[in-house]
Amino acid sequence: MSDQEGVSEVIVECSFCSKNSQEVDKLIAGHNNVYICDECVAIRSNEVVECSFCSKKFRKNEFPIPNESEAQICKECVAICDGIIRRT
């Protein structure tokens, strides 16, 4: 019996685009079986969004807050809001 006999290769997919490990160059494993491929990293690192509070444009990956709406918020606005909350 060879070392490879009876061993099945597990093929994992990118949790964002669903491409499998054979369709991309790199696939990075995260916590709880979440994976991201090199292509999705490139897309997300260059994605520019507008802050819903101040309209400043920033890269989405600079401060990603998972949400179900289209609203976005930059680091500066989070800091201002935090200051307001702490004063009350």
N, C-alpha and C positions, 0 to 999 in steps of 0.2 A: 504494500500500500504506500503510495507516494504521500509526501507532505501536503500536497494540494488536494488530494482525493477526499471527497466528502466535505470539503470546506466551500461554502458558498460566499461569494463576494457580496457585501452589502453595498448597494448603490444608494447614496443619499442625494437629496435635492436641495437647491437653494430655497430657503423659506420665503423669498421675495419674488423670484421669477420662475420657480419650479424647474429650472434646468438642472440636470443631474451632473454628477461628478465627471462623467465622460464627455459632457458638452461644453465644459468651461475649463480654463487653465488652472484655477485655484478655487478651492471651496474651504471656507473657514468655519470651524465648529464653534458654536457658542453654548451658552447655558441651556439646559432643557431641550436638547436636540434641535436647536435652531442653527441654521447654516446660512451663510451669505457668500456669494460667489464674487470673484474679482470684477466682473462686469457690473454688478449691482453696486459694489463699493465705488467704482468710478462714476457711475451715474449719480449716486447720492452725495458724493463728496463735491460735486459741481452744481448741485441743484440749488438755485437761488429762489428765496421766497421773500414775501413782504410781511413785516410785522403788522398785525391787525390793530395794534395800539398806536404806534408812532409812524408807520409807513416806511421805516428804514428797511433797506434790503439787506439780507444776510444769508449766508449759506445754511441750508436746512440742517446739515449735520453739526453745526456749531452749537445748537441747543434744541435737539429734537425732543419735543414733548408729545408723547403718543396721545392722540385724541381722535375722536370720531368725526369732528367737524373740519372745516377748511381753515379755521382760525389758527394763526401762528403768533408766537411772541418771542421777541429777542431777549438776550441776557440783560440788557440795560433796563428794559421795561419790567422784567421779573424783579430786578433789584429795587426799582422804584416802588413797585406794588408791595414787595416785602417790607420796605421801609414804612409805607402807609399802614400796613396791617400791624406792624410792631408798635406804632404810635398810638393806636386806638386801644 
